Amino acid sequence: MFLPVHSRPLHSAPSPPTLGLSPVENVSVPLTVEVEQDEGRWLAEVPQLPGVLAYGQTRAEAVARAQALALRVLADRLDAGEPVPQTHGLFAVSP
């Protein structure tokens, strides 16, 4: 079972002009890395980004892989002009 560190309310604000930049949602949320041990290996997932999950032989390895994958997903979304969440304190790791 995944145990998030915390949950915060989402705060919306009026959209500033984009000036031709890729859209960023006006939501400030840390990306939570949820971690669990599964049959001798570790699984880390970022639930705010569907499909971002990674395995590792250690907890630290699984977290690092999930963080790297999350950054790639965010970069791909920005490159494609898709909205991405504006994040504060980019990652929160639980337990």
Residue pairs with C-beta under 8 A, 6 or more apart in sequence:
1 36
2 34
2 35
2 36
2 45
2 47
2 94
3 34
3 36
3 94
3 95
4 32
4 34
4 47
4 94
5 32
5 92
5 93
5 94
5 95
6 32
6 92
8 29
8 30
10 27
10 29
11 27
11 28
12 26
12 27
13 26
14 26
15 26
16 26
22 77
22 78
22 79
22 81
22 82
22 84
23 81
23 82
23 83
23 84
24 83
24 84
24 85
24 86
25 83
25 84
25 85
25 86
26 86
27 85
27 86
28 85
28 86
28 87
28 88
29 48
29 85
29 87
29 88
30 87
30 88
30 89
30 90
30 91
30 92
31 46
31 48
31 49
31 70
31 85
31 87
31 90
31 91
31 92
32 46
32 47
32 48
32 91
32 92
32 93
32 94
33 44
33 45
33 46
33 63
33 66
33 67
33 70
33 91
33 92
33 93
33 94
34 44
34 45
34 46
34 47
34 94
35 42
35 43
35 44
35 45
35 59
35 62
35 63
35 93
35 94
35 95
36 42
36 43
37 43
37 59
38 55
41 55
41 56
41 57
41 62
42 55
42 56
42 57
42 58
42 59
42 61
42 62
42 63
43 53
43 54
43 55
43 62
44 53
44 54
44 55
44 56
44 59
44 62
44 63
44 65
44 66
45 52
45 53
45 54
45 66
46 52
46 53
46 66
46 67
46 69
46 70
48 85
49 70
49 73
49 74
51 73
52 66
52 69
52 70
52 73
53 66
53 69
54 62
54 65
54 66
54 68
54 69
55 62
55 65
56 62
56 63
56 64
56 65
63 93
67 91
70 91
74 84
77 83
77 84
78 84
